[in-house]
Amino acid sequence: MTPVEMLRGMMLIRAFEDALARRKDHGFQLLSSGEEAVAVGLASALEEGDQLLTGGRSIGPALARGVAPERLMAELLGRTGGVNRGRAGRGHLSDPSAGFFGAHAVVGGNISIAAGVALARQMDHDSGIVAILFGDGACGEGALHETLNMAALWKLPLLFVCNNNQLSVSTARADALAVARLSDLGATFGMWARTIDGLDVGAVAQAATEAVRHVRSGLGPAFLECVSIRLRSHSTTARETRGRAELAELQARCPIRRYVSVLMERGELDTAQRDHLSLEATVRAEGALGSADASPYPDAREVMLHVG
């Protein structure tokens, strides 16, 4: 993925979520403004046969992995044109054909599932790997520590990626987790482990590529911590607990603005190209909304279909 393609991916995530947030019928969403570099950098390192699992903050990673914006928007708005016919929503959407195995709304609940997917691949001698993306809030869950242990013992083809936005709803990471670096959790089990700047998409892509190479080579799991920020409140229904000064400081660290500046300084982007990419992202997001609106809501008579 070229630098401009990575910028395009981050801009699409931001425009898509902004368009969704403006809708009165957006429902309960967890948005990823400020975390786009983590999703795009990680996705750039994965191959077609790999699978990505996420927690409930799934919109950005799903788009980065290649889930069609039109089908994703329809899913989020509960329409039959959605990737799961409007039944899964943000918390449980899945599109394995795109390499997005699924989102899981329970904090930490996706981690042991990812280990199961990785174990199945190992038993089938499948060359694909599995990546599991979770937040710092999941690092206090017993499921993570149990899965780290099993993954290390069995040398599962599993990449643990912690998107550390430094807040569990409104609880600061420092007030909830004693470990100095969250990547130390993986290092304790003898894993390849790194902590990197999650606001630098180039750094994320490079580290994720190294981690994926390690896992794919059969050397066992890896743990990558990406330190990011959250520019919005925890959810579309949560009250913002941070002050204006803190939010303004965070906006100045926006990963998209930062990468635009980097590319311009390197001569790989000019103002006209930047504006074109921004407009392109807006058009795609609005097009996804239009496509979703053209799709009907599920018929009530289908309520028991696809229920196991």
C-alpha positions in Angstrom: 0.0 0.0 0.0 1.5 3.3 -1.1 1.6 6.3 1.2 -1.1 8.1 -0.8 -3.3 4.9 -0.6 -2.9 4.9 3.2 -3.9 8.5 3.4 -6.9 7.8 1.2 -7.9 5.0 3.5 -7.7 7.2 6.6 -9.7 10.0 4.9 -12.4 7.5 3.9 -12.8 6.3 7.5 -13.0 9.8 8.8 -15.5 11.0 6.1 -17.6 7.8 6.5 -17.9 8.2 10.3 -18.6 11.9 10.1 -21.4 11.3 7.6 -22.9 8.5 9.8 -22.7 10.7 12.9 -24.6 13.5 11.2 -27.6 11.1 10.7 -30.3 11.3 13.4 -30.9 7.6 12.9 -27.2 6.6 13.3 -28.0 4.4 16.3 -25.4 3.5 19.0 -22.0 3.7 17.5 -18.3 3.6 18.6 -16.4 5.8 16.2 -12.6 5.7 15.6 -11.6 9.3 14.9 -8.0 9.6 15.9 -7.4 5.9 15.5 -7.4 5.7 11.7 -3.7 5.1 11.4 -3.9 2.0 13.5 -6.6 0.4 11.3 -5.0 1.4 8.0 -1.5 0.6 9.0 -2.5 -2.9 10.3 -4.6 -3.6 7.2 -1.7 -2.7 4.9 0.3 -5.5 6.4 -2.3 -8.2 6.0 -2.7 -10.4 2.9 -5.9 -11.6 1.2 -6.0 -14.9 3.0 -5.6 -13.4 6.5 -8.5 -12.7 8.8 -9.0 -9.7 11.1 -11.2 -9.7 14.2 -12.1 -6.6 16.2 -13.9 -5.4 19.3 -17.0 -3.2 19.0 -15.1 -0.2 17.6 -15.2 -1.9 14.3 -16.1 0.6 11.6 -12.7 1.9 10.8 -11.0 -1.5 10.8 -13.8 -3.0 8.6 -13.3 -0.2 6.0 -9.5 -0.5 6.1 -9.8 -4.3 5.6 -11.9 -3.8 2.5 -15.5 -4.1 3.5 -17.5 -2.2 0.9 -18.6 1.2 2.3 -22.1 0.8 0.8 -22.7 -2.5 2.4 -21.2 -1.4 5.7 -23.4 1.8 5.9 -26.5 -0.2 5.1 -25.6 -2.7 7.9 -25.1 0.1 10.4 -28.5 1.6 9.5 -30.2 -1.7 9.8 -31.0 -2.2 6.1 -31.2 -5.5 4.1 -28.4 -4.3 1.8 -26.0 -4.5 4.7 -23.2 -7.0 4.8 -25.2 -9.1 7.3 -28.7 -7.9 6.0 -28.9 -5.3 8.8 -29.0 -7.9 11.6 -25.5 -7.6 13.0 -24.8 -3.8 13.2 -21.5 -2.4 14.4 -21.1 -4.8 17.3 -21.3 -8.1 15.4 -20.8 -7.3 11.7 -18.7 -9.7 9.7 -17.4 -10.2 6.1 -14.9 -13.1 6.0 -14.8 -12.9 2.3 -13.1 -9.5 2.7 -10.8 -10.8 5.4 -12.9 -9.3 8.2 -13.9 -12.3 10.3 -16.0 -10.3 12.6 -16.6 -7.7 15.3 -17.6 -8.7 18.9 -19.3 -6.2 21.2 -18.2 -7.8 24.5 -14.9 -6.3 25.7 -12.3 -9.0 25.5 -14.8 -11.4 24.1 -13.2 -11.4 20.7 -9.8 -12.4 21.9 -10.4 -16.1 22.6 -12.5 -16.4 19.5 -9.5 -15.2 17.5 -7.4 -17.9 19.1 -9.9 -20.5 18.0 -9.7 -19.2 14.4 -5.9 -19.3 14.5 -5.9 -22.8 15.9 -8.3 -24.0 13.1 -5.9 -22.5 10.6 -2.9 -24.1 12.2 -4.6 -27.5 12.2 -5.6 -27.1 8.6 -2.1 -26.1 7.6 -3.5 -22.9 6.2 -0.9 -20.2 5.4 -3.1 -17.4 6.5 -2.7 -15.7 9.8 -5.2 -14.1 12.2 -5.0 -10.6 13.7 -7.0 -9.5 16.7 -7.5 -5.8 17.3 -8.6 -4.7 20.8 -8.5 -1.7 23.1 -6.5 -1.0 26.2 -9.6 -1.6 28.2 -9.5 -5.3 27.2 -6.0 -5.6 28.8 -7.5 -6.1 32.2 -9.7 -9.0 31.1 -8.7 -12.5 32.1 -9.6 -13.8 28.6 -6.6 -11.9 27.2 -4.1 -13.4 29.6 -5.5 -16.9 29.1 -5.3 -16.5 25.4 -1.8 -15.1 25.5 -0.7 -18.2 27.4 -2.4 -20.7 25.0 -1.2 -18.8 21.9 2.4 -18.9 23.1 2.2 -22.5 24.2 0.8 -23.7 20.8 2.7 -21.1 18.7 -0.6 -20.0 17.1 -0.5 -17.8 13.9 -2.0 -15.0 15.9 -1.1 -11.3 16.0 -2.4 -9.4 19.0 -2.8 -5.7 18.3 -3.8 -3.3 21.1 -5.2 0.0 20.0 -4.3 1.9 23.1 -6.3 5.1 22.9 -5.5 5.6 26.6 -9.1 5.6 27.8 -11.5 2.9 28.9 -14.7 4.9 28.4 -13.5 7.7 30.7 -11.0 5.8 32.9 -7.4 6.7 32.1 -5.1 3.8 31.1 -2.7 4.7 33.9 -5.5 4.3 36.5 -6.5 0.9 35.3 -3.4 -1.1 34.2 -0.2 -1.5 36.3 2.1 -2.7 33.5 4.5 -0.1 32.1 3.9 -0.9 28.5 0.9 -3.0 27.3 3.2 -4.8 24.9 5.0 -6.2 28.0 2.0 -8.4 28.4 3.0 -10.2 25.3 6.7 -10.1 26.1 6.0 -11.9 29.4 5.0 -14.9 27.4 8.1 -14.8 25.2 6.4 -13.2 22.2 7.7 -10.7 19.7 6.5 -7.5 21.2 6.6 -3.8 20.4 5.1 -0.5 21.5 4.8 2.1 18.7 3.3 5.5 17.9 -0.2 4.7 16.7 -0.6 8.2 15.2 2.1 7.5 12.6 0.5 5.3 9.9 3.9 4.6 8.4 5.3 3.4 11.7 2.2 1.2 12.2 2.5 -0.3 8.8 6.2 -1.0 9.2 5.8 -2.6 12.7 2.7 -4.6 11.6 4.6 -5.9 8.6 7.4 -7.1 10.8 5.0 -8.7 13.2 3.0 -10.4 10.4 6.3 -11.8 9.0 7.2 -13.2 12.4 3.8 -14.9 12.8 3.6 -16.1 9.2 7.0 -17.7 9.5 5.8 -20.1 12.2 7.7 -18.5 15.1 4.5 -18.0 17.1 2.3 -15.1 18.1 3.3 -11.4 18.3 2.0 -8.5 20.3 1.9 -4.9 18.9 0.8 -2.0 21.0 -0.2 1.2 19.1 -0.6 4.3 21.3 -3.3 6.4 19.7 -5.9 9.0 20.7 -9.7 9.2 20.7 -11.0 12.5 19.2 -14.7 11.8 20.0 -16.5 10.7 23.1 -16.5 7.0 23.9 -19.7 6.5 21.9 -22.5 8.5 20.2 -24.5 8.4 23.4 -21.7 8.9 26.0 -21.1 12.3 27.7 -17.7 13.8 26.9 -15.7 14.0 30.2 -12.6 15.8 28.8 -12.3 19.6 28.8 -12.1 21.9 25.7 -8.3 22.5 26.2 -7.5 18.8 26.2 -9.7 18.1 23.2 -8.1 21.0 21.3 -4.7 19.6 22.1 -5.7 16.2 20.8 -7.1 17.7 17.6 -3.7 19.2 16.9 -2.3 15.6 17.0 -4.8 14.3 14.4 -3.1 11.4 12.5 -4.6 12.5 9.2 -3.3 16.1 9.5 0.0 14.7 10.6 0.4 12.4 7.6 -0.7 15.1 5.2 2.1 17.3 6.5 4.6 14.5 6.3 3.7 13.7 2.7 3.8 17.4 1.7 7.2 17.8 3.3 8.5 14.8 1.4 7.1 16.1 -1.9 4.7 13.2 -2.3 1.5 15.3 -2.0 0.4 18.8 -2.9 -2.6 20.9 -1.9 -4.5 20.0 -5.0 -4.0 16.2 -4.4 -5.0 16.6 -0.8 -8.2 18.4 -1.6 -9.0 15.8 -4.3 -8.5 12.9 -1.8 -10.7 14.7 0.8 -13.5 15.3 -1.8 -13.2 11.7 -3.0 -13.7 10.5 0.6 -16.7 12.7 1.1 -18.3 11.6 -2.2 -17.8 7.9 -1.3 -19.3 8.4 2.2 -22.3 10.3 0.9 -22.7 7.6 -1.8 -22.7 4.9 0.9 -25.5 6.8 2.7 -27.5 7.0 -0.5 -27.1 3.4 -1.2 -28.1 2.5 2.3 -31.2 4.7 2.1 -32.2 2.9 -1.1 -32.2 -0.4 0.7 -35.3 -1.5 2.7 -35.5 -2.4 6.3 -35.9 -6.2 7.0 -39.4 -7.6 6.9 -40.7 -8.5 10.3 -41.6 -11.9 9.0 -37.9 -12.7 8.6 -37.2 -12.3 12.4 -36.5 -16.0 12.9 -34.4 -16.5 9.8 -30.7 -17.1 10.3 -31.2 -17.8 14.0 -29.3 -20.9 15.1 
